[in-house]
Amino acid sequence: MSSIPQNYCDENELIDCVQRFFSRHHVGKLLAKCNGMKEKGVSPVSLLRYKLSNIFVGRSMYMQQRTGSFKEDFSKNTFYRFLNSAKTNWLRFTSLLAADIVNNDLKDLTDDSRKNVFIVDDSLFSRTSCKKTELGSKVFDHTDMHFKKGFRMLTLSWSDGNTLIPVNSCLLASAKEANIIGPVKNFDNRTIAGKRRKLAQTKAPEAMMALLDTALSAGLKADYVLFDSWFSNPAQITAIHSKGMDVIAMIKKSSRIKYSYCGEQLNIKEIYFRNKKRRGRSKYRGCKIKCVSLRRESSKLTHFVSFTECDKITGKD
């Protein structure tokens, strides 16, 4: 599988490269499995191929029509109806495509003893205005500690330590009705459109589990799941462990979340102070979980923990 450089300018060779990618990974069959079909007219595969090629060409459909370089045999309405289709399960499609790339292209490049991981993270997807954007909300940005308009984009990726493959993602709106600015449309919750909108209004830890379930059902496997303190709740950690994966996470410094340690229920601060390094000794006392305490540049103490056994965790909310 060849890569496309950022400053690639030969459009014909670029389109051929995209075509080879579609043929190698059977994108048309994967799209059909996810309801990406049309009864008549232009093939959905050609529409998706055009959309993917535009990312590397650097010109949108609007600019191509303005400059007279648009040479496709479909109209603007056909293209946007395909992208806005409420029947296509894009979440499953990207998961199936990522699984096909990993299992057919990357699996044989590394040793079987290498540990593979899922990486979960969220970022701000800001918008200047949300009055006409469905489920546009005021979301909290943890970078500058302010509310901003837009969504939180939750992303799940797969990595073997050398290659990072995006698996799936979802936009999260605010779960509070008071923070929703844009219109809210009603869909049957049994449909794909209704499920995606319901997922968009769930809390991030619960949405993370939905993304993991989709990735596992698509055929992807990993030994560990990595995420930050926002997702390190006892319910999510035990749920991930029940799926056969261990967790490496930055845990919350909360007095309400306790861990079973030496027959006692202690929070992470209490465990840390009981295992502080003593002068002249390089060993820490034993513990069922692997807890590493680091100090950042801001001099704040941060605790990272790896749950490699079925540890007992209790959360008192």
C-alpha positions in Angstrom: 0.0 0.0 0.0 1.7 3.2 -1.2 1.4 6.6 0.6 0.4 9.9 -1.0 2.7 12.9 -0.3 1.1 16.1 0.9 2.3 18.2 -2.1 1.2 15.7 -4.8 0.1 17.5 -7.9 -0.5 14.8 -10.6 -4.3 14.4 -10.4 -4.4 11.4 -12.8 -1.9 9.3 -10.8 -3.6 10.4 -7.6 -7.0 9.1 -8.9 -5.3 5.8 -10.0 -3.9 5.5 -6.5 -7.3 6.0 -4.9 -8.8 3.4 -7.3 -6.1 0.9 -6.4 -6.9 1.4 -2.7 -10.6 0.9 -3.3 -10.0 -2.3 -5.3 -7.5 -3.7 -2.8 -9.7 -3.3 0.2 -13.1 -4.0 -1.5 -14.5 -0.6 -0.5 -17.6 -1.2 -2.6 -18.5 -4.4 -0.7 -17.9 -2.8 2.7 -20.1 0.1 1.7 -22.9 -2.2 0.7 -22.7 -4.0 4.1 -23.3 -0.6 5.7 -26.4 0.3 3.6 -24.4 2.6 1.3 -26.4 1.7 -1.8 -28.6 3.5 -4.4 -31.5 2.0 -6.3 -30.5 3.6 -9.5 -28.3 6.3 -11.0 -24.6 7.0 -10.1 -22.8 4.3 -8.1 -22.1 5.1 -4.5 -18.5 3.9 -4.9 -17.8 6.5 -7.5 -19.2 9.2 -5.3 -17.1 8.1 -2.3 -14.0 7.8 -4.6 -14.6 11.4 -5.8 -14.9 12.6 -2.2 -11.7 10.9 -1.1 -9.8 12.2 -4.1 -10.9 15.8 -3.4 -9.0 15.6 0.0 -5.7 15.3 -1.8 -6.5 17.5 -4.8 -7.2 20.4 -2.4 -10.2 21.8 -4.3 -13.8 21.4 -3.3 -16.7 20.6 -5.5 -17.8 24.2 -5.4 -14.4 25.5 -6.6 -14.2 22.9 -9.3 -17.6 24.0 -10.7 -16.6 27.7 -10.5 -13.3 27.1 -12.4 -14.8 24.7 -14.9 -12.6 21.7 -13.9 -15.5 19.6 -12.7 -15.7 16.6 -15.1 -17.9 14.1 -13.2 -21.2 12.8 -14.5 -23.3 13.6 -11.4 -24.8 16.7 -10.0 -24.2 18.6 -6.8 -27.5 17.4 -5.4 -26.7 13.8 -6.0 -23.3 14.2 -4.2 -24.8 15.8 -1.1 -27.7 13.4 -0.9 -25.2 10.6 -0.7 -23.2 12.3 2.1 -26.3 13.2 4.0 -28.0 9.9 3.7 -29.5 8.8 7.1 -29.4 5.1 6.1 -25.6 4.7 5.7 -23.8 3.4 8.8 -20.6 5.4 8.5 -19.5 4.3 11.9 -19.4 0.6 11.0 -18.0 1.4 7.5 -14.9 3.1 8.8 -14.4 0.3 11.4 -14.7 -2.4 8.7 -12.2 -0.5 6.5 -9.7 -0.1 9.3 -10.0 -3.8 10.2 -9.4 -4.8 6.6 -6.3 -2.5 6.4 -4.9 -3.9 9.7 -5.6 -7.5 9.1 -4.4 -7.6 5.5 -1.6 -5.0 5.3 -0.2 -4.5 8.8 -0.6 -7.7 10.7 2.2 -9.6 8.8 4.6 -6.7 9.2 5.0 -7.1 13.0 5.7 -9.9 15.4 2.8 -11.7 17.1 4.3 -10.8 20.5 3.9 -7.1 19.8 1.2 -5.4 21.9 -1.5 -3.6 20.0 -3.6 -0.9 21.6 -6.8 1.1 21.1 -6.3 4.8 21.8 -9.3 7.0 22.8 -9.3 10.7 22.9 -11.6 13.7 22.4 -11.0 17.1 20.9 -13.0 20.3 20.3 -14.8 20.6 17.0 -15.7 24.3 17.1 -18.1 26.2 15.0 -18.6 30.0 14.8 -22.4 29.6 14.8 -24.7 26.7 15.7 -28.2 28.2 15.2 -28.9 26.1 12.1 -26.5 23.2 12.9 -28.4 20.1 14.2 -27.5 19.5 17.9 -25.0 22.3 17.9 -24.1 22.9 21.5 -22.1 24.8 24.1 -19.3 22.3 25.0 -16.6 22.7 27.6 -13.0 23.0 26.2 -10.6 21.5 28.7 -7.6 23.3 27.0 -8.6 26.9 27.9 -11.3 26.0 30.4 -14.1 27.8 28.6 -17.4 26.9 26.9 -17.4 27.1 23.1 -19.9 26.5 20.4 -19.6 23.2 18.5 -19.1 19.6 19.4 -16.6 17.3 21.1 -15.2 14.8 18.6 -14.5 11.5 20.2 -12.0 9.4 18.2 -10.9 5.8 18.5 -7.6 4.7 16.8 -5.7 1.4 16.6 -1.9 1.3 16.9 0.9 -1.3 17.0 3.5 1.2 18.3 4.6 2.1 14.8 1.5 2.8 12.8 -1.7 4.6 13.8 -4.9 3.8 12.0 -8.1 5.8 12.7 -11.0 3.4 13.4 -14.1 5.4 14.0 -15.4 8.6 15.6 -18.5 10.4 16.6 -19.5 14.0 17.4 -20.8 14.5 20.9 -23.3 17.3 21.7 -24.2 18.4 25.2 -26.3 16.0 27.2 -28.0 19.0 28.8 -30.9 20.6 26.8 -30.1 24.0 28.2 -26.7 23.9 26.3 -28.1 22.9 22.9 -28.3 25.8 20.5 -29.2 24.2 17.2 -32.4 22.4 16.2 -33.2 18.9 17.4 -34.8 16.6 14.9 -36.8 13.6 15.9 -35.9 10.2 14.4 -37.1 6.7 15.2 -34.5 5.3 17.7 -34.6 2.0 15.9 -33.0 3.5 12.7 -29.3 4.3 12.2 -30.1 8.0 12.2 -31.9 7.8 15.5 -29.1 5.7 17.0 -26.4 8.2 15.9 -28.3 11.1 17.4 -28.9 9.2 20.6 -25.1 8.4 20.7 -24.3 12.1 20.2 -26.2 13.0 23.4 -24.7 10.3 25.6 -21.8 10.9 28.0 -18.3 10.5 26.7 -17.4 7.3 28.7 -20.6 5.6 27.5 -19.9 6.7 23.9 -16.4 5.3 24.2 -17.8 1.8 25.0 -20.0 2.0 21.9 -17.0 2.8 19.7 -15.0 0.0 21.2 -17.9 -2.5 20.6 -18.2 -1.4 17.0 -14.4 -1.9 16.5 -14.4 -5.3 18.1 -17.4 -6.5 16.1 -15.6 -5.4 12.9 -12.7 -7.7 13.6 -10.1 -5.5 15.2 -8.2 -6.8 18.3 -6.0 -5.1 20.9 -4.3 -5.9 24.1 -4.7 -2.6 25.8 -6.9 0.5 25.8 -5.3 3.9 26.4 -7.2 7.0 27.5 -7.0 9.9 29.9 -8.6 10.7 33.2 -11.9 11.8 31.6 -12.8 8.1 30.8 -11.2 6.3 33.7 -14.3 5.5 35.6 -14.6 2.2 37.5 -17.6 1.1 35.4 -15.7 1.6 32.1 -12.5 0.0 33.4 -14.2 -3.2 34.5 -16.3 -3.3 31.3 -13.2 -3.1 29.2 -11.5 -5.8 31.2 -14.5 -8.1 30.7 -13.9 -7.8 27.0 -10.4 -9.3 27.4 -8.4 -6.1 27.3 -6.3 -4.3 29.9 -6.3 -0.6 30.6 -3.6 2.0 30.7 -5.0 5.3 31.8 -4.4 8.5 33.8 -6.8 8.1 36.7 -8.9 10.6 38.5 -7.7 12.0 41.8 -11.0 11.6 43.5 -11.8 10.7 47.1 -15.0 8.9 46.0 -13.2 6.3 43.8 -11.4 3.7 46.0 -9.2 0.7 45.2 -8.8 -2.5 47.2 -5.3 -2.3 48.6 -3.9 -4.6 51.3 -7.4 -5.3 52.6 -8.4 -1.7 52.7 -10.5 0.6 50.5 -8.2 3.6 49.6 -8.2 6.3 47.0 -5.2 7.0 44.7 -3.7 9.7 46.9 -3.7 7.5 50.0 -2.1 4.6 48.0 0.6 7.0 46.7 1.6 8.3 50.1 1.8 4.8 51.5 4.2 3.8 48.7 6.4 6.9 48.5 10.0 6.2 47.8 12.1 6.1 50.9 15.5 7.6 51.0 18.2 5.1 50.0 15.7 2.5 48.6 14.7 2.1 45.0 11.8 -0.3 45.4 8.1 0.4 46.1 5.8 -1.9 48.0 3.8 -4.4 46.0 0.4 -3.6 44.6 -2.0 -5.5 42.3 -2.2 -2.6 39.9 0.8 -0.9 38.3 0.6 2.7 39.4 3.2 5.3 38.1 3.2 8.8 39.6 4.8 11.5 37.5 5.3 15.2 37.9 4.5 17.5 35.0 6.2 20.8 34.2 3.3 22.6 36.0 4.5 20.7 39.2 1.2 18.9 39.5 1.4 15.3 40.5 -0.3 12.9 38.0 -1.0 9.2 38.5 -1.0 6.7 35.7 -2.3 3.2 36.3 -2.2 0.0 34.3 -5.0 -2.4 35.2 -3.5 -5.8 34.2 -5.6 -8.0 36.5 -9.2 -8.1 37.6 -8.7 -5.5 40.3 -11.5 -4.6 42.7 -12.7 -1.0 42.2 -15.5 0.7 44.0 -17.0 4.1 43.0 -19.0 5.9 45.6 -20.8 8.8 43.8 
